[in-house]
Amino acid sequence: MRAVITVIGKDTVGIMAKVSGVCADSHANVIEVTQSVLQDMFAMIMLIDIDKLNCEFSALSDKLDSLGNSLGLSIHTMHEDIFNSMHRI
């Protein structure tokens, strides 16, 4: 299974490192990343493999949400099943 993480906020040093660090601590493997900095705004989409998580998916989502709150970023984590269901006609 996979999940999609989106990160949006003011650009600062180390955002990708901090988000990927939370993923690594939870044994979520980063598969693909795209990021862009528009003037001083940071935007990133990260696709992760969650097959070997060492915690519940909701716990990973909560950790990333807490990280976002501490950094002043919006971090949203969505399970692949929900993402696919939202975009299926």
N, C-alpha and C positions, 0 to 999 in steps of 0.2 A: 504494500500500500504506500501511497504517497500523500503529501500534503503541500499546500502552497502557502508561503509566508509573504505578506506584503509589508513594506516599511516605507513610511512617508514622514518627512519632517525637515527641520533645519539641519543642514549639513555640518557635521563635526567629525573629527578624526576618530576612527575605530568603530564606526557603526557596524560595518560588515563583520569585523572581527568579534564584536560582542554578541551579535545575533548568531553567528556560526559557532561561537563558543558555547552558548546555551544549547544549541543543537548537538554539538559533540558531547557535552556532559550527559545528554539524554540518549546518546547512541543513535541519533538521527543523522543519516548521511546526506550531505548536500550533493545533489545531482546536477543542478544547473542554477546559474545566477545571472540576472541581468540587472544592471543598475545605471542610473543616470543622475547627474547633478545639473540642475537648471538654476543658474546664478547661485543662490545659497540654499536651494531646496534639494534634498536628497530623496530619491525614489528607487526602490529595489523590489524585485520579485524573485523569490527563491523557491525552487522545487526541491523537496527533501524526501528521502526514503525513510519510512517510519516502521519498517518491518521488524527492526531489532531494538525498538525503544525499551529502555529500562524503567519506564514509568508509564502511566496512563497518558493517552493523547491529550486529555483535558489538562493534565498537570503541565505538560510541555507548553500548551497554549497559555496557561496561567503564568508560567515563568516568563514567556516572551511578552505577555501583556504587562507584567511588572517591570520588565526591562524597559519597555517603551515608556511607561509612566515615569520611570526614574530619569530617562534621557530626554523627555519631552517629545517623544515620537509616537506616531500611530503605528502599532504593529498588530496585524491581523493574521491569524492562523486558521486555515480552512482545510479540512480533510478532503481528499480527492473525490470521495463519493458525493459530498455536498456540492463541490465545485462542478462536477459532471452533471448532477441533477439540475442545477440552476441553469445550465447552458444547453440542456437537451430540449428539443421541441417535440 
